[in-house]
């Protein structure tokens, strides 16, 4: 009997170690694609990052050389337009949820924001196409910026609400005691105290939409030259990467890698920005 | 809540406490924030309405037949959505089948087994995977992953499982299985991070109790952690599924974009999202466009349903989240 117990006990321990090993293997398998992807990106992209890449326009298909200058500027313009739409609506909406909202209405708004957050990005593309591109602007930077801006709203509104809700009530009460009007309390005390967290949310939303392609396909459309007017089509990094990735010309594939590297570095910079923001003072307000 | 806090929440009674100058500005400000919050709901309704409105022609012409008809032929004005529905669900299911076990094991490793110094770097790596844009995954897949799988992995798989009909026939690189694999890579981070949160929410007393009974580490994980987290794991899986169903760019770049039900996993196909993205620019004729809008409407309904179920299981939708976005 005791022999059998001993054997059983050993088997259980062996089984436990085997599962541990299996879990470790799975973790490695999960991280491997990231490592492989980054390896390809650096290996194939870094050598193409020269001055031309940052200063020149795309060349016609089949020609060697050229760059993505217009796409880089275009992405930043689109990001700016998106922020102009998404940040005010998101932050003010978040203020409503945290400072003014009744229970039911706030629940409904949060629900709507969560649903919108899960809406596939291609859907935003065709909705803005039907709503803005066809009746009003045609393919334009405005339309692309609007699509990205709408995608920012759910993220900004939820993080703003969370961050404001973390501001201790004592701050509000202290300001009330001084006879300050409520709107000033919200803007100058509550929002200011939570500003790091709110900016973090905005940066995260920006990092997400700058990597979006599908909402731009039928709105900003993309082109191969400089756009001088926001009511004209505009190029974006993601659109250019997409076009070059599908290209049969190796030189365009090469530039797609370079573009992807730049895009990732930019998104990474935003994420590092977030890390730095969250590590600064007032750590009790952000997670 | 004390009296002062009560006052802050409900506002001053009759302006006795607050000085009058702020009243008008207060109301204006409050109204402004209300409008912005309402805009979110308007936006949701707008998305639904635009898709519904755009799909009218197709809805009127095909009715429910649209969902079960498998012929998609723009040349003859005949549209059936079944190939897209099939492609969407099969590619997402493949993704989930690959990603779920891997993610759960990784989450178990990170919460229960990994030494402390290894946890944070691994978590950061996986979170970075989540921050990579879809089009970059597509680029990598189309130029590196798919060629490799087509020349090495797929033939080996066919040799191994060739008796099963799904693995027979000609091997295309751009096929539904490639889409499933790239989707799996893309949804691993979200399933891992949600299930990690779920595991972490298991009280330590559960683990301690199991340890005290003499359970090994695996038995503790199985009995105290996994069994305790079933609901949350389902939620994480649904959230990953929702992400996979709606994914567009990477899928469009590797799935081959053929509007028919594939005979094998090595054959090209199309999904709802990839079909819209791929064909929208060509759709100049009213009915064609309308059919694509109906695909969009379906896509939204399916992802909304999946997300609602996921959030119900995790218990977060409409409520305060337990953690950051």
HADDOCK unambig.tbl for C-alpha pairs under 7 A between the chains (distance, minus, plus):
assign (segid A and resid 12 and name CA) (segid B and resid 216 and name CA) 6.92 0.50 0.50
assign (segid A and resid 13 and name CA) (segid B and resid 216 and name CA) 6.31 0.50 0.50
assign (segid A and resid 16 and name CA) (segid B and resid 216 and name CA) 6.31 0.50 0.50
assign (segid A and resid 16 and name CA) (segid B and resid 217 and name CA) 6.02 0.50 0.50
assign (segid A and resid 16 and name CA) (segid B and resid 218 and name CA) 4.72 0.50 0.50
assign (segid A and resid 19 and name CA) (segid B and resid 218 and name CA) 6.71 0.50 0.50
assign (segid A and resid 23 and name CA) (segid B and resid 105 and name CA) 4.78 0.50 0.50
assign (segid A and resid 23 and name CA) (segid B and resid 106 and name CA) 5.86 0.50 0.50
assign (segid A and resid 23 and name CA) (segid B and resid 109 and name CA) 5.46 0.50 0.50
assign (segid A and resid 24 and name CA) (segid B and resid 109 and name CA) 6.19 0.50 0.50
assign (segid A and resid 26 and name CA) (segid B and resid 102 and name CA) 5.40 0.50 0.50
assign (segid A and resid 26 and name CA) (segid B and resid 105 and name CA) 6.09 0.50 0.50
assign (segid A and resid 26 and name CA) (segid B and resid 106 and name CA) 5.80 0.50 0.50
assign (segid A and resid 27 and name CA) (segid B and resid 106 and name CA) 4.55 0.50 0.50
assign (segid A and resid 30 and name CA) (segid B and resid 102 and name CA) 6.85 0.50 0.50
assign (segid A and resid 31 and name CA) (segid B and resid 126 and name CA) 6.57 0.50 0.50
assign (segid A and resid 34 and name CA) (segid B and resid 129 and name CA) 6.08 0.50 0.50
assign (segid A and resid 37 and name CA) (segid B and resid 140 and name CA) 6.53 0.50 0.50
assign (segid A and resid 89 and name CA) (segid B and resid 36 and name CA) 5.27 0.50 0.50
assign (segid A and resid 92 and name CA) (segid B and resid 33 and name CA) 4.89 0.50 0.50
assign (segid A and resid 92 and name CA) (segid B and resid 36 and name CA) 6.15 0.50 0.50
assign (segid A and resid 93 and name CA) (segid B and resid 33 and name CA) 5.37 0.50 0.50
assign (segid A and resid 93 and name CA) (segid B and resid 34 and name CA) 6.82 0.50 0.50
assign (segid A and resid 93 and name CA) (segid B and resid 36 and name CA) 4.87 0.50 0.50
assign (segid A and resid 93 and name CA) (segid B and resid 37 and name CA) 4.14 0.50 0.50
assign (segid A and resid 95 and name CA) (segid B and resid 33 and name CA) 6.60 0.50 0.50
assign (segid A and resid 96 and name CA) (segid B and resid 33 and name CA) 5.10 0.50 0.50
assign (segid A and resid 96 and name CA) (segid B and resid 34 and name CA) 5.93 0.50 0.50
assign (segid A and resid 96 and name CA) (segid B and resid 37 and name CA) 6.52 0.50 0.50
assign (segid A and resid 107 and name CA) (segid B and resid 318 and name CA) 4.96 0.50 0.50
assign (segid A and resid 107 and name CA) (segid B and resid 319 and name CA) 6.63 0.50 0.50
assign (segid A and resid 108 and name CA) (segid B and resid 318 and name CA) 6.74 0.50 0.50
assign (segid A and resid 109 and name CA) (segid B and resid 37 and name CA) 6.53 0.50 0.50
assign (segid A and resid 109 and name CA) (segid B and resid 40 and name CA) 6.54 0.50 0.50
assign (segid A and resid 109 and name CA) (segid B and resid 41 and name CA) 6.06 0.50 0.50
assign (segid A and resid 110 and name CA) (segid B and resid 318 and name CA) 4.63 0.50 0.50
assign (segid A and resid 111 and name CA) (segid B and resid 317 and name CA) 6.05 0.50 0.50
assign (segid A and resid 111 and name CA) (segid B and resid 318 and name CA) 4.31 0.50 0.50
assign (segid A and resid 112 and name CA) (segid B and resid 40 and name CA) 6.50 0.50 0.50
assign (segid A and resid 112 and name CA) (segid B and resid 41 and name CA) 5.60 0.50 0.50
assign (segid A and resid 112 and name CA) (segid B and resid 44 and name CA) 6.30 0.50 0.50
assign (segid A and resid 113 and name CA) (segid B and resid 40 and name CA) 6.39 0.50 0.50
assign (segid A and resid 114 and name CA) (segid B and resid 317 and name CA) 6.79 0.50 0.50
assign (segid A and resid 115 and name CA) (segid B and resid 304 and name CA) 6.18 0.50 0.50
assign (segid A and resid 116 and name CA) (segid B and resid 44 and name CA) 6.50 0.50 0.50
assign (segid A and resid 118 and name CA) (segid B and resid 303 and name CA) 6.99 0.50 0.50
assign (segid A and resid 118 and name CA) (segid B and resid 307 and name CA) 6.85 0.50 0.50
assign (segid A and resid 119 and name CA) (segid B and resid 300 and name CA) 6.29 0.50 0.50
assign (segid A and resid 119 and name CA) (segid B and resid 303 and name CA) 6.82 0.50 0.50
assign (segid A and resid 120 and name CA) (segid B and resid 246 and name CA) 4.76 0.50 0.50
assign (segid A and resid 120 and name CA) (segid B and resid 247 and name CA) 6.60 0.50 0.50
assign (segid A and resid 122 and name CA) (segid B and resid 248 and name CA) 6.62 0.50 0.50
assign (segid A and resid 122 and name CA) (segid B and resid 273 and name CA) 6.59 0.50 0.50
assign (segid A and resid 122 and name CA) (segid B and resid 277 and name CA) 6.74 0.50 0.50
assign (segid A and resid 123 and name CA) (segid B and resid 296 and name CA) 6.22 0.50 0.50
assign (segid A and resid 127 and name CA) (segid B and resid 47 and name CA) 6.31 0.50 0.50
assign (segid A and resid 127 and name CA) (segid B and resid 50 and name CA) 6.23 0.50 0.50
assign (segid A and resid 127 and name CA) (segid B and resid 51 and name CA) 6.95 0.50 0.50
assign (segid A and resid 169 and name CA) (segid B and resid 5 and name CA) 6.86 0.50 0.50
assign (segid A and resid 173 and name CA) (segid B and resid 4 and name CA) 6.68 0.50 0.50
assign (segid A and resid 173 and name CA) (segid B and resid 5 and name CA) 6.84 0.50 0.50
assign (segid A and resid 173 and name CA) (segid B and resid 8 and name CA) 6.68 0.50 0.50
assign (segid A and resid 179 and name CA) (segid B and resid 18 and name CA) 5.83 0.50 0.50
assign (segid A and resid 179 and name CA) (segid B and resid 19 and name CA) 6.06 0.50 0.50
assign (segid A and resid 181 and name CA) (segid B and resid 22 and name CA) 4.61 0.50 0.50
assign (segid A and resid 181 and name CA) (segid B and resid 26 and name CA) 6.80 0.50 0.50
assign (segid A and resid 182 and name CA) (segid B and resid 26 and name CA) 5.92 0.50 0.50
assign (segid A and resid 183 and name CA) (segid B and resid 26 and name CA) 5.27 0.50 0.50
assign (segid A and resid 183 and name CA) (segid B and resid 29 and name CA) 6.16 0.50 0.50
assign (segid A and resid 211 and name CA) (segid B and resid 133 and name CA) 4.79 0.50 0.50
assign (segid A and resid 212 and name CA) (segid B and resid 133 and name CA) 6.68 0.50 0.50
assign (segid A and resid 213 and name CA) (segid B and resid 135 and name CA) 6.81 0.50 0.50
assign (segid A and resid 214 and name CA) (segid B and resid 248 and name CA) 6.84 0.50 0.50
assign (segid A and resid 214 and name CA) (segid B and resid 249 and name CA) 6.44 0.50 0.50
assign (segid A and resid 238 and name CA) (segid B and resid 135 and name CA) 6.66 0.50 0.50
assign (segid A and resid 242 and name CA) (segid B and resid 135 and name CA) 6.35 0.50 0.50
assign (segid A and resid 245 and name CA) (segid B and resid 139 and name CA) 5.51 0.50 0.50
assign (segid A and resid 260 and name CA) (segid B and resid 136 and name CA) 5.97 0.50 0.50
assign (segid A and resid 264 and name CA) (segid B and resid 132 and name CA) 6.69 0.50 0.50
